[in-house]
Amino acid sequence: MAQKVKIWFDPEGDYLEVLFSDRPGFMRATQNDAVMERVDKQGNILGFSIMKVSRLKGEAPLVANLSGGPMHDSRPVP
């Protein structure tokens, strides 16, 4: 089954966001400081973002675990 994905890059902010859904949600931290996950109220992953994308040029691949799941460790971003 095909899935629509939206990808947005802001060169001025050096920021990349990938959305799997347009549903309402919020960003929360992951164990990788450069990666945030977008989740809904139930903790389902709606997408992710990468900050300071240009620093990845020529380096090893960025690795992050998108956990989804319960909200117990959430940290909303304004």
PDB file of N, CA, C and O in Angstrom:
ATOM      1  N   MET A   1       0.839  -1.172   0.000  1.00  0.00           N
ATOM      2  CA  MET A   1       0.000   0.000   0.000  1.00  0.00           C
ATOM      3  C   MET A   1       0.890   1.244   0.000  1.00  0.00           C
ATOM      4  O   MET A   1       1.810   1.366   0.809  1.00  0.00           O
ATOM      5  N   ALA A   2       0.603   2.144  -0.906  1.00  0.00           N
ATOM      6  CA  ALA A   2       1.367   3.382  -0.994  1.00  0.00           C
ATOM      7  C   ALA A   2       1.011   4.302   0.165  1.00  0.00           C
ATOM      8  O   ALA A   2      -0.112   4.285   0.668  1.00  0.00           O
ATOM      9  N   GLN A   3       1.980   5.101   0.577  1.00  0.00           N
ATOM     10  CA  GLN A   3       1.757   6.065   1.651  1.00  0.00           C
ATOM     11  C   GLN A   3       2.303   7.405   1.208  1.00  0.00           C
ATOM     12  O   GLN A   3       3.432   7.498   0.726  1.00  0.00           O
ATOM     13  N   LYS A   4       1.508   8.432   1.371  1.00  0.00           N
ATOM     14  CA  LYS A   4       1.918   9.783   1.023  1.00  0.00           C
ATOM     15  C   LYS A   4       2.824  10.326   2.118  1.00  0.00           C
ATOM     16  O   LYS A   4       2.525  10.192   3.305  1.00  0.00           O
ATOM     17  N   VAL A   5       3.932  10.941   1.715  1.00  0.00           N
ATOM     18  CA  VAL A   5       4.884  11.524   2.648  1.00  0.00           C
ATOM     19  C   VAL A   5       5.156  12.954   2.199  1.00  0.00           C
ATOM     20  O   VAL A   5       5.366  13.209   1.013  1.00  0.00           O
ATOM     21  N   LYS A   6       5.151  13.879   3.141  1.00  0.00           N
ATOM     22  CA  LYS A   6       5.503  15.259   2.831  1.00  0.00           C
ATOM     23  C   LYS A   6       6.889  15.542   3.397  1.00  0.00           C
ATOM     24  O   LYS A   6       7.184  15.228   4.549  1.00  0.00           O
ATOM     25  N   ILE A   7       7.724  16.139   2.567  1.00  0.00           N
ATOM     26  CA  ILE A   7       9.088  16.471   2.979  1.00  0.00           C
ATOM     27  C   ILE A   7       9.283  17.966   2.758  1.00  0.00           C
ATOM     28  O   ILE A   7       8.995  18.496   1.685  1.00  0.00           O
ATOM     29  N   TRP A   8       9.770  18.622   3.779  1.00  0.00           N
ATOM     30  CA  TRP A   8       9.962  20.061   3.701  1.00  0.00           C
ATOM     31  C   TRP A   8      11.352  20.393   4.213  1.00  0.00           C
ATOM     32  O   TRP A   8      11.763  19.922   5.273  1.00  0.00           O
ATOM     33  N   PHE A   9      12.083  21.216   3.444  1.00  0.00           N
ATOM     34  CA  PHE A   9      13.420  21.634   3.840  1.00  0.00           C
ATOM     35  C   PHE A   9      13.465  23.153   3.885  1.00  0.00           C
ATOM     36  O   PHE A   9      13.058  23.817   2.932  1.00  0.00           O
ATOM     37  N   ASP A  10      13.950  23.698   4.971  1.00  0.00           N
ATOM     38  CA  ASP A  10      14.126  25.134   5.139  1.00  0.00           C
ATOM     39  C   ASP A  10      15.629  25.413   5.144  1.00  0.00           C
ATOM     40  O   ASP A  10      16.291  25.182   6.156  1.00  0.00           O
ATOM     41  N   PRO A  11      16.179  25.907   4.026  1.00  0.00           N
ATOM     42  CA  PRO A  11      17.625  26.123   3.973  1.00  0.00           C
ATOM     43  C   PRO A  11      18.105  27.199   4.946  1.00  0.00           C
ATOM     44  O   PRO A  11      19.216  27.107   5.468  1.00  0.00           O
ATOM     45  N   GLU A  12      17.287  28.208   5.191  1.00  0.00           N
ATOM     46  CA  GLU A  12      17.705  29.262   6.131  1.00  0.00           C
ATOM     47  C   GLU A  12      17.792  28.721   7.555  1.00  0.00           C
ATOM     48  O   GLU A  12      18.695  29.076   8.313  1.00  0.00           O
ATOM     49  N   GLY A  13      16.855  27.873   7.900  1.00  0.00           N
ATOM     50  CA  GLY A  13      16.850  27.283   9.239  1.00  0.00           C
ATOM     51  C   GLY A  13      17.685  26.021   9.325  1.00  0.00           C
ATOM     52  O   GLY A  13      17.904  25.476  10.406  1.00  0.00           O
ATOM     53  N   ASP A  14      18.161  25.551   8.135  1.00  0.00           N
ATOM     54  CA  ASP A  14      18.944  24.310   8.070  1.00  0.00           C
ATOM     55  C   ASP A  14      18.168  23.180   8.729  1.00  0.00           C
ATOM     56  O   ASP A  14      18.683  22.450   9.575  1.00  0.00           O
ATOM     57  N   TYR A  15      16.893  23.060   8.306  1.00  0.00           N
ATOM     58  CA  TYR A  15      15.921  22.200   8.978  1.00  0.00           C
ATOM     59  C   TYR A  15      15.179  21.352   7.951  1.00  0.00           C
ATOM     60  O   TYR A  15      14.766  21.861   6.909  1.00  0.00           O
ATOM     61  N   LEU A  16      15.008  20.071   8.236  1.00  0.00           N
ATOM     62  CA  LEU A  16      14.276  19.142   7.372  1.00  0.00           C
ATOM     63  C   LEU A  16      13.162  18.502   8.180  1.00  0.00           C
ATOM     64  O   LEU A  16      13.379  18.048   9.304  1.00  0.00           O
ATOM     65  N   GLU A  17      11.952  18.467   7.593  1.00  0.00           N
ATOM     66  CA  GLU A  17      10.842  17.805   8.276  1.00  0.00           C
ATOM     67  C   GLU A  17      10.182  16.826   7.320  1.00  0.00           C
ATOM     68  O   GLU A  17       9.948  17.158   6.157  1.00  0.00           O
ATOM     69  N   VAL A  18       9.882  15.638   7.790  1.00  0.00           N
ATOM     70  CA  VAL A  18       9.199  14.601   7.029  1.00  0.00           C
ATOM     71  C   VAL A  18       7.917  14.262   7.776  1.00  0.00           C
ATOM     72  O   VAL A  18       7.949  13.903   8.953  1.00  0.00           O
ATOM     73  N   LEU A  19       6.777  14.382   7.074  1.00  0.00           N
ATOM     74  CA  LEU A  19       5.476  14.101   7.695  1.00  0.00           C
ATOM     75  C   LEU A  19       4.817  12.912   7.012  1.00  0.00           C
ATOM     76  O   LEU A  19       4.724  12.854   5.786  1.00  0.00           O
ATOM     77  N   PHE A  20       4.367  11.979   7.811  1.00  0.00           N
ATOM     78  CA  PHE A  20       3.635  10.815   7.313  1.00  0.00           C
ATOM     79  C   PHE A  20       2.132  11.060   7.364  1.00  0.00           C
ATOM     80  O   PHE A  20       1.354  10.316   6.767  1.00  0.00           O
ATOM     81  N   SER A  21       1.727  12.109   8.081  1.00  0.00           N
ATOM     82  CA  SER A  21       0.303  12.402   8.277  1.00  0.00           C
ATOM     83  C   SER A  21       0.128  13.890   8.562  1.00  0.00           C
ATOM     84  O   SER A  21       1.027  14.534   9.104  1.00  0.00           O
ATOM     85  N   ASP A  22      -1.030  14.432   8.197  1.00  0.00           N
ATOM     86  CA  ASP A  22      -1.369  15.827   8.501  1.00  0.00           C
ATOM     87  C   ASP A  22      -2.160  15.944   9.799  1.00  0.00           C
ATOM     88  O   ASP A  22      -2.609  17.036  10.147  1.00  0.00           O
ATOM     89  N   ARG A  23      -2.339  14.846  10.518  1.00  0.00           N
ATOM     90  CA  ARG A  23      -3.105  14.901  11.773  1.00  0.00           C
ATOM     91  C   ARG A  23      -2.419  15.823  12.778  1.00  0.00           C
ATOM     92  O   ARG A  23      -1.201  15.998  12.739  1.00  0.00           O
ATOM     93  N   PRO A  24      -3.219  16.417  13.687  1.00  0.00           N
ATOM     94  CA  PRO A  24      -2.618  17.280  14.718  1.00  0.00           C
ATOM     95  C   PRO A  24      -1.645  16.498  15.598  1.00  0.00           C
ATOM     96  O   PRO A  24      -1.856  15.324  15.901  1.00  0.00           O
ATOM     97  N   GLY A  25      -0.595  17.169  15.989  1.00  0.00           N
ATOM     98  CA  GLY A  25       0.396  16.531  16.843  1.00  0.00           C
ATOM     99  C   GLY A  25       1.365  17.554  17.374  1.00  0.00           C
ATOM    100  O   GLY A  25       1.166  18.758  17.211  1.00  0.00           O
ATOM    101  N   PHE A  26       2.394  17.084  17.998  1.00  0.00           N
ATOM    102  CA  PHE A  26       3.422  17.974  18.528  1.00  0.00           C
ATOM    103  C   PHE A  26       4.774  17.282  18.451  1.00  0.00           C
ATOM    104  O   PHE A  26       4.869  16.063  18.310  1.00  0.00           O
ATOM    105  N   MET A  27       5.821  18.104  18.549  1.00  0.00           N
ATOM    106  CA  MET A  27       7.179  17.581  18.477  1.00  0.00           C
ATOM    107  C   MET A  27       7.650  17.188  19.873  1.00  0.00           C
ATOM    108  O   MET A  27       7.303  17.829  20.865  1.00  0.00           O
ATOM    109  N   ARG A  28       8.438  16.137  19.929  1.00  0.00           N
ATOM    110  CA  ARG A  28       9.074  15.790  21.197  1.00  0.00           C
ATOM    111  C   ARG A  28      10.465  15.239  20.912  1.00  0.00           C
ATOM    112  O   ARG A  28      10.748  14.712  19.836  1.00  0.00           O
ATOM    113  N   ALA A  29      11.305  15.381  21.901  1.00  0.00           N
ATOM    114  CA  ALA A  29      12.717  15.024  21.765  1.00  0.00           C
ATOM    115  C   ALA A  29      12.905  13.519  21.590  1.00  0.00           C
ATOM    116  O   ALA A  29      12.085  12.709  22.023  1.00  0.00           O
ATOM    117  N   THR A  30      14.014  13.179  20.941  1.00  0.00           N
ATOM    118  CA  THR A  30      14.457  11.786  20.880  1.00  0.00           C
ATOM    119  C   THR A  30      15.803  11.717  21.603  1.00  0.00           C
ATOM    120  O   THR A  30      16.261  12.715  22.161  1.00  0.00           O
ATOM    121  N   GLN A  31      16.417  10.580  21.594  1.00  0.00           N
ATOM    122  CA  GLN A  31      17.720  10.449  22.232  1.00  0.00           C
ATOM    123  C   GLN A  31      18.822  11.137  21.432  1.00  0.00           C
ATOM    124  O   GLN A  31      19.916  11.365  21.947  1.00  0.00           O
ATOM    125  N   ASN A  32      18.534  11.469  20.173  1.00  0.00           N
ATOM    126  CA  ASN A  32      19.481  12.191  19.329  1.00  0.00           C
ATOM    127  C   ASN A  32      19.093  13.673  19.360  1.00  0.00           C
ATOM    128  O   ASN A  32      17.966  14.020  19.007  1.00  0.00           O
ATOM    129  N   ASP A  33      20.007  14.543  19.774  1.00  0.00           N
ATOM    130  CA  ASP A  33      19.705  15.971  19.909  1.00  0.00           C
ATOM    131  C   ASP A  33      19.289  16.630  18.596  1.00  0.00           C
ATOM    132  O   ASP A  33      18.609  17.656  18.618  1.00  0.00           O
ATOM    133  N   ALA A  34      19.677  16.070  17.463  1.00  0.00           N
ATOM    134  CA  ALA A  34      19.360  16.660  16.169  1.00  0.00           C
ATOM    135  C   ALA A  34      18.004  16.223  15.631  1.00  0.00           C
ATOM    136  O   ALA A  34      17.522  16.787  14.648  1.00  0.00           O
ATOM    137  N   VAL A  35      17.385  15.236  16.252  1.00  0.00           N
ATOM    138  CA  VAL A  35      16.151  14.655  15.723  1.00  0.00           C
ATOM    139  C   VAL A  35      15.004  14.812  16.717  1.00  0.00           C
ATOM    140  O   VAL A  35      15.135  14.522  17.906  1.00  0.00           O
ATOM    141  N   MET A  36      13.871  15.282  16.184  1.00  0.00           N
ATOM    142  CA  MET A  36      12.637  15.366  16.969  1.00  0.00           C
ATOM    143  C   MET A  36      11.608  14.479  16.274  1.00  0.00           C
ATOM    144  O   MET A  36      11.634  14.341  15.051  1.00  0.00           O
ATOM    145  N   GLU A  37      10.703  13.879  17.044  1.00  0.00           N
ATOM    146  CA  GLU A  37       9.625  13.111  16.436  1.00  0.00           C
ATOM    147  C   GLU A  37       8.319  13.848  16.633  1.00  0.00           C
ATOM    148  O   GLU A  37       8.083  14.442  17.685  1.00  0.00           O
ATOM    149  N   ARG A  38       7.456  13.808  15.603  1.00  0.00           N
ATOM    150  CA  ARG A  38       6.116  14.391  15.719  1.00  0.00           C
ATOM    151  C   ARG A  38       5.163  13.253  16.033  1.00  0.00           C
ATOM    152  O   ARG A  38       5.110  12.259  15.308  1.00  0.00           O
ATOM    153  N   VAL A  39       4.406  13.401  17.117  1.00  0.00           N
ATOM    154  CA  VAL A  39       3.474  12.360  17.556  1.00  0.00           C
ATOM    155  C   VAL A  39       2.100  12.965  17.810  1.00  0.00           C
ATOM    156  O   VAL A  39       1.960  14.172  18.012  1.00  0.00           O
ATOM    157  N   ASP A  40       1.073  12.085  17.795  1.00  0.00           N
ATOM    158  CA  ASP A  40      -0.261  12.535  18.173  1.00  0.00           C
ATOM    159  C   ASP A  40      -0.453  12.300  19.670  1.00  0.00           C
ATOM    160  O   ASP A  40       0.481  11.877  20.351  1.00  0.00           O
ATOM    161  N   LYS A  41      -1.654  12.569  20.189  1.00  0.00           N
ATOM    162  CA  LYS A  41      -1.911  12.444  21.627  1.00  0.00           C
ATOM    163  C   LYS A  41      -1.727  11.028  22.142  1.00  0.00           C
ATOM    164  O   LYS A  41      -1.455  10.830  23.327  1.00  0.00           O
ATOM    165  N   GLN A  42      -1.872  10.035  21.262  1.00  0.00           N
ATOM    166  CA  GLN A  42      -1.704   8.634  21.673  1.00  0.00           C
ATOM    167  C   GLN A  42      -0.254   8.176  21.534  1.00  0.00           C
ATOM    168  O   GLN A  42       0.080   7.048  21.896  1.00  0.00           O
ATOM    169  N   GLY A  43       0.603   9.046  21.013  1.00  0.00           N
ATOM    170  CA  GLY A  43       2.013   8.695  20.859  1.00  0.00           C
ATOM    171  C   GLY A  43       2.359   8.068  19.523  1.00  0.00           C
ATOM    172  O   GLY A  43       3.487   7.616  19.326  1.00  0.00           O
ATOM    173  N   ASN A  44       1.396   8.031  18.595  1.00  0.00           N
ATOM    174  CA  ASN A  44       1.677   7.487  17.259  1.00  0.00           C
ATOM    175  C   ASN A  44       2.570   8.457  16.483  1.00  0.00           C
ATOM    176  O   ASN A  44       2.341   9.667  16.496  1.00  0.00           O
ATOM    177  N   ILE A  45       3.560   7.934  15.827  1.00  0.00           N
ATOM    178  CA  ILE A  45       4.496   8.779  15.087  1.00  0.00           C
ATOM    179  C   ILE A  45       3.848   9.313  13.822  1.00  0.00           C
ATOM    180  O   ILE A  45       3.324   8.554  13.007  1.00  0.00           O
ATOM    181  N   LEU A  46       3.892  10.644  13.667  1.00  0.00           N
ATOM    182  CA  LEU A  46       3.332  11.322  12.496  1.00  0.00           C
ATOM    183  C   LEU A  46       4.428  11.822  11.571  1.00  0.00           C
ATOM    184  O   LEU A  46       4.152  12.191  10.429  1.00  0.00           O
ATOM    185  N   GLY A  47       5.667  11.837  12.047  1.00  0.00           N
ATOM    186  CA  GLY A  47       6.778  12.317  11.249  1.00  0.00           C
ATOM    187  C   GLY A  47       7.989  12.564  12.118  1.00  0.00           C
ATOM    188  O   GLY A  47       8.038  12.176  13.285  1.00  0.00           O
ATOM    189  N   PHE A  48       8.970  13.225  11.514  1.00  0.00           N
ATOM    190  CA  PHE A  48      10.175  13.567  12.274  1.00  0.00           C
ATOM    191  C   PHE A  48      10.838  14.774  11.643  1.00  0.00           C
ATOM    192  O   PHE A  48      10.529  15.139  10.508  1.00  0.00           O
ATOM    193  N   SER A  49      11.741  15.387  12.370  1.00  0.00           N
ATOM    194  CA  SER A  49      12.491  16.524  11.842  1.00  0.00           C
ATOM    195  C   SER A  49      13.958  16.379  12.219  1.00  0.00           C
ATOM    196  O   SER A  49      14.316  15.721  13.195  1.00  0.00           O
ATOM    197  N   ILE A  50      14.788  17.019  11.408  1.00  0.00           N
ATOM    198  CA  ILE A  50      16.231  17.009  11.643  1.00  0.00           C
ATOM    199  C   ILE A  50      16.705  18.454  11.645  1.00  0.00           C
ATOM    200  O   ILE A  50      16.445  19.198  10.699  1.00  0.00           O
ATOM    201  N   MET A  51      17.387  18.846  12.688  1.00  0.00           N
ATOM    202  CA  MET A  51      17.941  20.190  12.795  1.00  0.00           C
ATOM    203  C   MET A  51      19.411  20.173  12.408  1.00  0.00           C
ATOM    204  O   MET A  51      20.106  19.172  12.588  1.00  0.00           O
ATOM    205  N   LYS A  52      19.874  21.301  11.873  1.00  0.00           N
ATOM    206  CA  LYS A  52      21.266  21.448  11.432  1.00  0.00           C
ATOM    207  C   LYS A  52      21.641  20.357  10.430  1.00  0.00           C
ATOM    208  O   LYS A  52      22.626  19.639  10.606  1.00  0.00           O
ATOM    209  N   VAL A  53      20.841  20.252   9.389  1.00  0.00           N
ATOM    210  CA  VAL A  53      21.030  19.217   8.378  1.00  0.00           C
ATOM    211  C   VAL A  53      22.394  19.308   7.703  1.00  0.00           C
ATOM    212  O   VAL A  53      23.002  18.280   7.405  1.00  0.00           O
ATOM    213  N   SER A  54      22.884  20.521   7.459  1.00  0.00           N
ATOM    214  CA  SER A  54      24.144  20.668   6.716  1.00  0.00           C
ATOM    215  C   SER A  54      25.333  20.047   7.438  1.00  0.00           C
ATOM    216  O   SER A  54      26.322  19.694   6.795  1.00  0.00           O
ATOM    217  N   ARG A  55      25.261  19.910   8.731  1.00  0.00           N
ATOM    218  CA  ARG A  55      26.400  19.316   9.431  1.00  0.00           C
ATOM    219  C   ARG A  55      26.534  17.815   9.158  1.00  0.00           C
ATOM    220  O   ARG A  55      27.534  17.194   9.517  1.00  0.00           O
ATOM    221  N   LEU A  56      25.505  17.242   8.514  1.00  0.00           N
ATOM    222  CA  LEU A  56      25.548  15.815   8.181  1.00  0.00           C
ATOM    223  C   LEU A  56      26.341  15.546   6.906  1.00  0.00           C
ATOM    224  O   LEU A  56      26.691  14.402   6.615  1.00  0.00           O
ATOM    225  N   LYS A  57      26.622  16.597   6.152  1.00  0.00           N
ATOM    226  CA  LYS A  57      27.321  16.432   4.884  1.00  0.00           C
ATOM    227  C   LYS A  57      28.684  15.775   5.098  1.00  0.00           C
ATOM    228  O   LYS A  57      29.525  16.271   5.848  1.00  0.00           O
ATOM    229  N   GLY A  58      28.870  14.673   4.433  1.00  0.00           N
ATOM    230  CA  GLY A  58      30.145  13.995   4.481  1.00  0.00           C
ATOM    231  C   GLY A  58      30.416  13.206   5.751  1.00  0.00           C
ATOM    232  O   GLY A  58      31.498  12.643   5.917  1.00  0.00           O
ATOM    233  N   GLU A  59      29.451  13.163   6.635  1.00  0.00           N
ATOM    234  CA  GLU A  59      29.651  12.417   7.874  1.00  0.00           C
ATOM    235  C   GLU A  59      28.921  11.076   7.815  1.00  0.00           C
ATOM    236  O   GLU A  59      28.222  10.778   6.847  1.00  0.00           O
ATOM    237  N   ALA A  60      29.089  10.306   8.826  1.00  0.00           N
ATOM    238  CA  ALA A  60      28.393   9.029   8.922  1.00  0.00           C
ATOM    239  C   ALA A  60      26.887   9.275   8.969  1.00  0.00           C
ATOM    240  O   ALA A  60      26.463  10.356   9.377  1.00  0.00           O
ATOM    241  N   PRO A  61      26.089   8.329   8.573  1.00  0.00           N
ATOM    242  CA  PRO A  61      24.639   8.498   8.603  1.00  0.00           C
ATOM    243  C   PRO A  61      24.140   8.838  10.005  1.00  0.00           C
ATOM    244  O   PRO A  61      24.663   8.358  11.010  1.00  0.00           O
ATOM    245  N   LEU A  62      23.122   9.673  10.037  1.00  0.00           N
ATOM    246  CA  LEU A  62      22.466  10.026  11.295  1.00  0.00           C
ATOM    247  C   LEU A  62      21.547   8.874  11.695  1.00  0.00           C
ATOM    248  O   LEU A  62      20.777   8.377  10.873  1.00  0.00           O
ATOM    249  N   VAL A  63      21.625   8.455  12.939  1.00  0.00           N
ATOM    250  CA  VAL A  63      20.801   7.350  13.421  1.00  0.00           C
ATOM    251  C   VAL A  63      19.981   7.827  14.609  1.00  0.00           C
ATOM    252  O   VAL A  63      20.515   8.421  15.546  1.00  0.00           O
ATOM    253  N   ALA A  64      18.685   7.564  14.562  1.00  0.00           N
ATOM    254  CA  ALA A  64      17.794   7.919  15.671  1.00  0.00           C
ATOM    255  C   ALA A  64      16.687   6.889  15.749  1.00  0.00           C
ATOM    256  O   ALA A  64      16.250   6.366  14.724  1.00  0.00           O
ATOM    257  N   ASN A  65      16.237   6.598  16.932  1.00  0.00           N
ATOM    258  CA  ASN A  65      15.109   5.703  17.130  1.00  0.00           C
ATOM    259  C   ASN A  65      13.869   6.539  17.368  1.00  0.00           C
ATOM    260  O   ASN A  65      13.829   7.345  18.297  1.00  0.00           O
ATOM    261  N   LEU A  66      12.845   6.353  16.527  1.00  0.00           N
ATOM    262  CA  LEU A  66      11.561   7.011  16.722  1.00  0.00           C
ATOM    263  C   LEU A  66      10.712   6.028  17.512  1.00  0.00           C
ATOM    264  O   LEU A  66      10.301   4.990  16.995  1.00  0.00           O
ATOM    265  N   SER A  67      10.458   6.360  18.747  1.00  0.00           N
ATOM    266  CA  SER A  67       9.837   5.386  19.625  1.00  0.00           C
ATOM    267  C   SER A  67       8.328   5.394  19.595  1.00  0.00           C
ATOM    268  O   SER A  67       7.713   4.349  19.808  1.00  0.00           O
ATOM    269  N   GLY A  68       7.703   6.539  19.337  1.00  0.00           N
ATOM    270  CA  GLY A  68       6.252   6.603  19.449  1.00  0.00           C
ATOM    271  C   GLY A  68       5.866   6.166  20.846  1.00  0.00           C
ATOM    272  O   GLY A  68       6.655   6.326  21.777  1.00  0.00           O
ATOM    273  N   GLY A  69       4.697   5.630  21.014  1.00  0.00           N
ATOM    274  CA  GLY A  69       4.279   5.068  22.286  1.00  0.00           C
ATOM    275  C   GLY A  69       3.779   6.081  23.280  1.00  0.00           C
ATOM    276  O   GLY A  69       3.513   7.227  22.918  1.00  0.00           O
ATOM    277  N   PRO A  70       3.644   5.678  24.539  1.00  0.00           N
ATOM    278  CA  PRO A  70       3.048   6.502  25.583  1.00  0.00           C
ATOM    279  C   PRO A  70       3.747   7.847  25.747  1.00  0.00           C
ATOM    280  O   PRO A  70       4.895   8.038  25.348  1.00  0.00           O
ATOM    281  N   MET A  71       3.008   8.760  26.346  1.00  0.00           N
ATOM    282  CA  MET A  71       3.451  10.134  26.471  1.00  0.00           C
ATOM    283  C   MET A  71       4.269  10.396  27.723  1.00  0.00           C
ATOM    284  O   MET A  71       4.580  11.557  27.990  1.00  0.00           O
ATOM    285  N   HIS A  72       4.636   9.392  28.506  1.00  0.00           N
ATOM    286  CA  HIS A  72       5.259   9.619  29.799  1.00  0.00           C
ATOM    287  C   HIS A  72       6.550  10.423  29.736  1.00  0.00           C
ATOM    288  O   HIS A  72       6.887  11.103  30.705  1.00  0.00           O
ATOM    289  N   ASP A  73       7.282  10.368  28.628  1.00  0.00           N
ATOM    290  CA  ASP A  73       8.532  11.106  28.563  1.00  0.00           C
ATOM    291  C   ASP A  73       8.482  12.230  27.525  1.00  0.00           C
ATOM    292  O   ASP A  73       9.517  12.643  27.002  1.00  0.00           O
ATOM    293  N   SER A  74       7.304  12.709  27.237  1.00  0.00           N
ATOM    294  CA  SER A  74       7.166  13.734  26.210  1.00  0.00           C
ATOM    295  C   SER A  74       7.676  15.079  26.696  1.00  0.00           C
ATOM    296  O   SER A  74       7.639  15.394  27.886  1.00  0.00           O
ATOM    297  N   ARG A  75       8.144  15.847  25.754  1.00  0.00           N
ATOM    298  CA  ARG A  75       8.605  17.196  26.034  1.00  0.00           C
ATOM    299  C   ARG A  75       8.171  18.067  24.857  1.00  0.00           C
ATOM    300  O   ARG A  75       8.914  18.232  23.889  1.00  0.00           O
ATOM    301  N   PRO A  76       6.946  18.631  24.951  1.00  0.00           N
ATOM    302  CA  PRO A  76       6.436  19.418  23.836  1.00  0.00           C
ATOM    303  C   PRO A  76       7.341  20.593  23.511  1.00  0.00           C
ATOM    304  O   PRO A  76       7.963  21.183  24.394  1.00  0.00           O
ATOM    305  N   VAL A  77       7.401  20.919  22.238  1.00  0.00           N
ATOM    306  CA  VAL A  77       8.176  22.047  21.770  1.00  0.00           C
ATOM    307  C   VAL A  77       7.207  23.141  21.330  1.00  0.00           C
ATOM    308  O   VAL A  77       6.276  22.865  20.573  1.00  0.00           O
ATOM    309  N   PRO A  78       7.405  24.368  21.786  1.00  0.00           N
ATOM    310  CA  PRO A  78       6.455  25.430  21.412  1.00  0.00           C
ATOM    311  C   PRO A  78       6.452  25.690  19.924  1.00  0.00           C
ATOM    312  O   PRO A  78       5.711  26.550  19.449  1.00  0.00           O
TER     313      PRO A  78
END
